[in-house]
């Protein structure tokens, strides 16, 4: 395999932009092209990502369609509301690269959902970038739709964790999807790089901080969209994210009642999850008694999953760990890009974490 492709990254100074650059530097077919930023334009990348030594002297250009043009792949690591505009400007120039949107602009199918949660016009829907997503309508996985895709919407990191935890039970018809509860411990990189008082070390260290409580988080409609893809007719989810003092990682605890009339023991329950992910290269159901930890996935494009049945509460309990910057964002993007380009899905992606 000798194919190479050039990649431009918009928003390269942020966490997501830096993480996709880290992964692409180890991708045997990727060649890094133009890097852009907004307020950081004119500065060297090494000022923002000193760990990326191979690109440290690259100077960030302003984010314009003209700067991003001429590449095989364009990555938009931009705030919501910005990706749609840049993508439209690229199309106006006659450019047709593979475009990966790491932001939220093109994830949702329902324009009303977008307008309700984001308060602006919907930019349109792109091919969804979660290869493992169950597509119940066609009895396939989303990877089939990613083959040859030119526009890819990368999922929200919280959404990836909750979807991977719950979808085996949804697809098998085991769960009551009208009574879902998800509580996630999220590392601070998930909140972005903006300087805000509640993100300062003096505020964050030694403290767990809930946010977007009461169904207000913008990932709620995306979670419902994915679980409907997996076979749910109606989805009601209580979702509470909690910032915890770690730089990266998500530990997602998602629970549901068994669907009416369903009875099964814990071994049978685990077998449903194990079978669902038996052929997945990046999603692993752990052995009985072993629970996922966020540290075990640091730096890897791996999701670790465990499932149990709380008989007293009458609820199925799933626990899923991912690195929010890798499997939750940049790694999922590269995985989807590989599929779009006809490359091996695992190419250039780490499966092993960094420990301790």
C-alpha positions as CSV (number, residue, x, y, z in Angstrom):
1,X,0.0,0.0,0.0
2,X,1.7,3.2,-1.2
3,X,-1.2,5.7,-1.2
4,X,-0.4,9.0,0.6
5,X,-2.8,11.8,1.3
6,X,-2.3,15.4,2.4
7,X,-4.2,16.8,5.4
8,X,-4.9,20.4,6.4
9,X,-6.1,21.0,10.0
10,X,-8.1,24.1,10.9
11,X,-8.1,24.8,14.6
12,X,-4.7,23.2,15.1
13,X,-3.9,25.1,18.3
14,X,-6.8,23.5,20.3
15,X,-6.9,20.2,22.1
16,X,-8.7,18.3,19.3
17,X,-6.6,19.8,16.6
18,X,-3.4,18.9,18.5
19,X,-4.6,15.3,19.1
20,X,-5.4,14.6,15.5
21,X,-2.0,15.9,14.5
22,X,-0.4,13.6,17.0
23,X,-2.2,10.6,15.5
24,X,-1.6,11.7,11.9
25,X,2.2,12.1,12.5
26,X,2.2,8.3,13.1
27,X,-0.1,7.4,10.2
28,X,2.0,5.9,7.4
29,X,0.0,7.4,4.6
30,X,-0.7,10.9,6.0
31,X,1.3,14.0,5.1
32,X,0.6,17.1,7.2
33,X,-0.1,20.2,5.1
34,X,-1.4,23.6,6.2
35,X,-2.2,24.3,9.8
36,X,-4.6,27.2,10.7
37,X,-6.0,28.9,13.8
38,X,-8.0,32.0,14.7
39,X,-6.6,34.1,17.5
40,X,-3.4,32.0,17.5
41,X,-2.6,32.7,13.8
42,X,0.9,33.8,13.2
43,X,2.4,31.8,16.1
44,X,4.3,28.6,16.0
45,X,2.5,25.3,16.7
46,X,5.1,24.5,19.3
47,X,3.9,27.4,21.4
48,X,0.6,25.6,21.8
49,X,1.6,21.9,21.5
50,X,5.2,21.6,22.6
51,X,4.8,17.8,22.7
52,X,4.5,17.8,18.8
53,X,8.2,18.2,18.1
54,X,8.0,17.3,14.4
55,X,5.7,20.2,13.8
56,X,6.9,22.7,16.5
57,X,8.2,25.2,14.0
58,X,5.2,25.3,11.8
59,X,3.5,28.7,11.7
60,X,-0.3,28.8,12.0
61,X,-2.1,30.5,9.2
62,X,-5.5,32.3,9.5
63,X,-8.4,29.9,9.0
64,X,-9.7,30.6,5.5
65,X,-11.0,28.3,2.7
66,X,-8.1,29.5,0.6
67,X,-5.5,28.3,3.1
68,X,-7.2,24.9,3.4
69,X,-7.6,24.4,-0.3
70,X,-5.5,22.0,-2.3
71,X,-5.4,19.1,0.2
72,X,-6.9,15.7,0.0
73,X,-8.3,15.9,3.5
74,X,-9.4,18.8,5.6
75,X,-10.0,18.5,9.3
76,X,-12.2,21.1,11.0
77,X,-11.4,21.2,14.7
78,X,-13.5,24.3,15.2
79,X,-16.2,25.5,17.7
80,X,-19.8,24.7,16.8
81,X,-21.2,27.1,14.2
82,X,-17.8,27.6,12.5
83,X,-17.4,24.4,10.6
84,X,-20.5,24.8,8.4
85,X,-19.3,28.2,7.1
86,X,-15.8,27.0,6.3
87,X,-17.1,23.9,4.6
88,X,-19.5,26.0,2.4
89,X,-16.6,28.3,1.5
90,X,-14.5,25.3,0.4
91,X,-17.3,24.1,-1.8
92,X,-17.7,27.6,-3.3
93,X,-14.0,27.3,-4.3
94,X,-14.8,24.1,-6.2
95,X,-12.8,22.0,-3.6
96,X,-13.9,18.5,-2.9
97,X,-11.6,17.1,-0.2
98,X,-12.7,14.6,2.4
99,X,-13.8,16.9,5.2
100,X,-13.9,15.7,8.8
101,X,-15.9,17.9,11.2
102,X,-14.7,17.4,14.8
103,X,-17.3,19.9,15.9
104,X,-21.1,19.5,16.2
105,X,-22.3,21.3,13.1
106,X,-23.2,18.2,10.9
107,X,-23.9,15.4,13.4
108,X,-27.7,15.8,13.9
109,X,-30.2,14.5,11.4
110,X,-33.1,16.6,12.7
111,X,-32.8,20.3,12.1
112,X,-35.3,21.0,14.9
113,X,-33.0,19.3,17.4
114,X,-30.1,21.4,16.2
115,X,-32.0,24.6,16.5
116,X,-33.4,23.7,19.9
117,X,-30.0,22.9,21.4
118,X,-27.7,25.3,19.5
119,X,-30.0,28.2,18.6
120,X,-28.8,28.7,15.0
121,X,-29.7,27.4,11.6
122,X,-28.8,23.8,10.8
123,X,-25.8,23.4,8.5
124,X,-26.9,20.0,7.2
125,X,-26.2,16.4,8.0
126,X,-23.0,14.5,7.1
127,X,-22.1,10.8,7.2
128,X,-21.8,10.0,10.9
129,X,-18.3,9.0,12.0
130,X,-18.9,6.2,14.5
131,X,-18.0,3.0,12.7
132,X,-19.3,0.7,15.4
133,X,-22.7,2.3,15.5
134,X,-25.5,-0.3,15.0
135,X,-27.8,0.5,12.0
136,X,-30.8,-1.6,12.8
137,X,-32.6,-0.7,9.7
138,X,-30.1,-2.5,7.5
139,X,-28.7,-4.9,10.1
140,X,-25.2,-3.4,9.5
141,X,-22.8,-1.1,11.2
142,X,-22.1,2.5,10.3
143,X,-18.7,1.6,8.8
144,X,-20.5,0.5,5.7
145,X,-21.8,4.0,5.2
146,X,-18.4,5.5,5.8
147,X,-16.8,3.7,2.8
148,X,-16.1,6.4,0.2
149,X,-17.7,9.2,2.3
150,X,-16.6,12.8,1.4
151,X,-18.1,14.6,4.4
152,X,-17.8,13.0,7.9
153,X,-19.3,14.3,11.2
154,X,-17.3,13.0,14.1
155,X,-19.5,12.2,17.2
156,X,-19.4,14.0,20.5
157,X,-17.1,12.3,23.0
158,X,-19.8,11.8,25.6
159,X,-22.1,10.4,22.9
160,X,-19.5,7.8,21.8
161,X,-19.1,6.5,25.4
162,X,-22.8,6.2,26.1
163,X,-23.6,4.7,22.7
164,X,-21.0,2.0,23.0
165,X,-22.2,1.2,26.5
166,X,-25.9,0.8,25.8
167,X,-26.3,-0.1,22.1
168,X,-25.8,-3.9,22.4
169,X,-28.8,-4.1,24.8
170,X,-30.9,-1.7,22.6
171,X,-30.2,-3.7,19.4
172,X,-31.1,-6.9,21.2
173,X,-34.4,-5.5,22.4
174,X,-33.4,-6.0,26.1
175,X,-33.6,-2.4,27.4
176,X,-36.4,0.0,28.2
177,X,-35.1,3.0,26.3
178,X,-37.6,5.3,27.9
179,X,-35.8,5.2,31.2
180,X,-32.1,5.7,30.6
181,X,-29.7,7.3,33.1
182,X,-26.1,8.3,32.2
183,X,-23.6,9.9,34.6
184,X,-20.2,10.6,33.1
185,X,-16.9,11.6,34.8
186,X,-15.1,13.7,32.2
187,X,-11.6,15.0,32.0
188,X,-11.0,18.8,31.7
189,X,-9.8,18.6,28.1
190,X,-13.4,17.8,27.2
191,X,-14.3,21.4,28.2
192,X,-11.9,22.9,25.6
193,X,-8.9,25.2,25.9
194,X,-10.7,28.5,26.6
195,X,-9.6,30.4,29.7
196,X,-12.6,30.4,32.0
197,X,-12.5,30.6,35.8
198,X,-14.0,27.2,36.5
199,X,-11.3,25.6,34.3
200,X,-8.4,27.0,36.2
201,X,-6.3,24.5,38.3
202,X,-7.1,26.4,41.4
203,X,-10.8,25.7,40.9
204,X,-10.6,22.3,39.4
205,X,-8.0,20.4,41.5
206,X,-9.6,18.4,44.2
207,X,-13.1,19.1,43.0
208,X,-15.8,17.3,40.9
209,X,-18.1,19.8,39.1
210,X,-21.4,18.9,37.4
211,X,-22.4,20.9,34.4
212,X,-25.3,21.1,31.9
213,X,-27.6,19.4,34.4
214,X,-31.2,18.7,33.7
215,X,-31.2,17.7,30.1
216,X,-29.5,20.9,28.8
217,X,-26.3,19.3,27.4
218,X,-26.1,19.5,23.6
219,X,-25.1,15.8,23.3
220,X,-28.6,14.7,24.5
221,X,-30.3,14.7,21.1
222,X,-27.3,13.0,19.5
223,X,-27.4,10.2,22.1
224,X,-31.1,9.6,21.3
225,X,-30.3,9.7,17.6
226,X,-27.8,6.9,17.9
227,X,-29.9,4.7,20.1
228,X,-32.8,5.1,17.6
229,X,-30.3,3.9,14.9
230,X,-29.6,0.9,17.1
231,X,-33.4,0.0,17.2
232,X,-35.0,2.1,19.9
233,X,-38.4,3.5,19.1
234,X,-38.5,6.1,21.9
235,X,-35.5,7.4,23.9
236,X,-35.6,9.3,27.1
237,X,-32.2,9.9,28.8
238,X,-31.2,11.7,31.9
239,X,-27.6,12.7,31.2
240,X,-25.3,14.4,33.8
241,X,-21.7,15.1,32.9
242,X,-19.3,15.8,35.8
243,X,-15.8,17.4,35.3
244,X,-13.3,15.5,37.4
245,X,-9.6,16.5,38.0
246,X,-7.9,14.6,35.2
247,X,-6.7,16.0,31.9
248,X,-8.3,13.5,29.6
249,X,-10.7,10.5,29.7
250,X,-14.3,9.6,30.2
251,X,-15.8,7.0,32.5
252,X,-19.5,6.6,31.6
253,X,-22.0,4.8,33.8
254,X,-25.2,4.3,31.9
255,X,-28.1,2.3,33.3
256,X,-31.5,1.1,32.0
257,X,-34.4,-1.1,33.1
258,X,-35.0,-4.4,31.3
259,X,-37.7,-4.1,28.7
260,X,-41.1,-5.5,29.8
261,X,-41.1,-9.3,29.7
262,X,-37.4,-9.7,29.4
263,X,-35.6,-12.0,31.9
264,X,-32.0,-13.2,31.8
265,X,-29.2,-13.8,34.1
266,X,-25.9,-11.8,34.2
267,X,-24.0,-14.4,32.2
268,X,-26.5,-14.2,29.4
269,X,-26.5,-10.4,29.6
270,X,-22.7,-10.3,29.3
271,X,-22.8,-12.6,26.3
272,X,-25.0,-10.2,24.4
273,X,-22.4,-7.4,24.9
274,X,-19.5,-9.7,24.2
275,X,-21.1,-11.0,21.0
276,X,-21.9,-7.5,19.8
277,X,-18.3,-6.4,20.0
278,X,-16.5,-9.7,19.3
279,X,-15.2,-8.5,15.9
280,X,-14.6,-4.9,16.8
281,X,-10.9,-3.9,16.8
282,X,-11.3,-1.0,19.3
283,X,-14.1,-2.0,21.6
284,X,-13.4,-4.6,24.2
285,X,-15.8,-6.2,26.8
286,X,-13.8,-7.0,29.9
287,X,-13.8,-10.3,31.7
288,X,-16.2,-10.8,34.6
289,X,-15.1,-8.9,37.6
290,X,-12.9,-6.5,35.8
291,X,-14.1,-2.9,35.5
292,X,-13.0,-0.2,33.0
293,X,-10.9,2.7,34.2
294,X,-10.2,5.9,32.3
295,X,-6.5,5.6,32.8
296,X,-6.5,2.3,30.9
297,X,-7.5,4.0,27.7
298,X,-5.2,7.1,27.9
299,X,-3.7,7.7,24.5
300,X,-5.5,4.8,22.8
301,X,-8.3,4.5,20.4
302,X,-9.8,1.9,22.6
303,X,-13.2,1.6,24.4
304,X,-13.4,-0.7,27.4
305,X,-16.9,-1.9,28.4
306,X,-18.4,-3.9,31.2
307,X,-22.0,-4.8,32.0
308,X,-23.8,-6.0,35.1
309,X,-27.4,-6.5,36.3
310,X,-28.4,-4.9,39.5
311,X,-31.3,-7.2,40.5
312,X,-32.3,-5.2,43.6
313,X,-32.7,-2.0,41.5
314,X,-33.9,-3.9,38.5
315,X,-31.4,-2.1,36.2
316,X,-28.8,-3.1,33.7
317,X,-25.5,-1.2,34.5
318,X,-22.9,-0.5,31.8
319,X,-19.6,1.2,32.4
320,X,-17.5,2.4,29.5
321,X,-14.1,4.1,29.5
322,X,-12.6,6.0,26.6
323,X,-10.0,8.7,26.0
324,X,-12.2,11.7,25.1
325,X,-9.5,13.1,22.8
326,X,-8.7,9.8,21.0
327,X,-11.7,7.4,20.6
328,X,-13.9,10.3,21.6
329,X,-12.6,12.7,19.0
330,X,-9.4,12.5,17.0
331,X,-9.0,8.7,16.9
332,X,-12.6,8.2,15.9
333,X,-12.0,10.7,13.1
334,X,-8.9,8.9,11.8
335,X,-10.7,5.5,12.1
336,X,-13.5,7.0,9.9
337,X,-11.1,8.6,7.5
338,X,-9.4,5.2,7.0
339,X,-12.7,3.7,6.0
340,X,-13.6,6.6,3.7
341,X,-10.2,6.3,1.9
342,X,-10.4,2.5,1.6
343,X,-7.5,1.9,4.0
344,X,-7.4,-0.6,6.8
345,X,-9.6,0.7,9.6
346,X,-6.9,0.4,12.3
347,X,-4.1,2.0,10.3
348,X,-2.1,4.5,12.4
349,X,-4.2,4.1,15.5
350,X,-2.9,2.9,18.9
351,X,-4.9,0.2,20.7
352,X,-2.6,0.2,23.8
353,X,-2.9,2.9,26.4
354,X,-0.2,4.6,28.4
355,X,0.3,3.6,32.1
356,X,0.7,4.4,34.9
